[in-house]
Amino acid sequence: MGYKVVVVGATGNVGREMLNILAERQFPVDEIAALASRRSLGTECSFGDKTLKTQDLDQFDFTGWDIALFAIGSDATKKYAPIAAKAGCVVIDNSSLYRYDPDVPLIVPEVNPQAVHGYAKKNIIANPNCSTAQMVVALKPLHDRAKVKRVVVSTYQSVSGSGKEAMDELWNQTKGMYVPGQEVEPSVYPKQIAFNVIPQIDVFLDSGDTKEEWKMVAETKKIVDPSIKVTATCVRVPVFVGHSEAVNIEFEEHLDEDEARDILRESPGILVVDKREPGGYVTPVECVGDYATFVSRIRQDSTIDNGLNLWCVSDNLRKGAALNAVQIAELLGREVLKKG
């Protein structure tokens, strides 16, 4: 016996990835529905070897459905997620709306699977921010060994994190650089993204941090340990898919780089590629389509007593969004619903 699953926002980048990953991982689906806004009604989406036609989210009855994977913005989620939850359908939400709600668990299955039992308070589970998800997968096993005290992270985030329009903007700006008269002015981003980097993701806060940077701080504390201090600089780079992070970690106890490498090699969801030679590391181009979080450049930080540096790369549409949501659904099914 399997589950009745709804994918909300099925025509977007993340929604399509959710459908792909549900099929790839052979999630036990008895029935599946692809939902979108009325303007996308009837758009076709692939689910394995099947073709689904999108249904109207506004008219859909969630009664009798088990799990709804939401991949729409916070405003729409605010309207429709409570409707689904009230109908008895467990919502796994990819937006930021519920991440900081104390009554909603924020889950990365490799890190805090026990938190899934808190879903019942609102019948909603939150999926973390893409940049946080891959970092905490790497932090947690090291934290268990030597207790992370402080993290300094700089991110190099791909344009797919901003949606299809951002990917189109990078593509069109890049083409326009070579065709006189076809230059493309920024519209998604505040400055040109082609052949450039932009040290702003989301809006600025009074502190001077951007909201993306604040998210990494708040979410790491909620998922891993509230005592961890985090400071982040989040940068948009001209890469289509795949987020990268340079992570500096200060521990309470000494942790040798060789032991850290061994710990990470044995940790779920991580692949270590760390050869000290040209090309002996993973770049975002190489991680696209993969489930893993890749860790490279593991080395001691000699400027502090108990420090390590590492390089962390992952497909943000997968582990940073769709894959993590499907993994939560698998966890929910295995630990709570127990149908499949």
Secondary structure, 3 states (H helix, E strand, C coil): CCEEEEEECCCCHHHHHHHHHHHHCCCCEEEEEEEECHHHCCCEEEECCEEEECEEHHHCCCCCCCEEEECCCHHHHHHHHHHHHHCCCEEEECCCCCCCCCCCCECCCCCCHHHHHHHHHCCEEECCCHHHHHHHHHHHHHHHHHCEEEEEEEEEECHHHHCHHHHHHHHHHHHHCCCCCCCCCCCCCCCCCCCCCECCCCCECCCCCEHHHHHHHHHHHHHCCCCCEEEEEEEECCCCCCEEEEEEEEECCCCCHHHHHHHHHCCCCEEECCCCCCCCCCCHHHHCCCCCEEEEEEEEECCCCCEEEEEEEECCCHHHHHHHHHHHHHHHHHHHHCCC
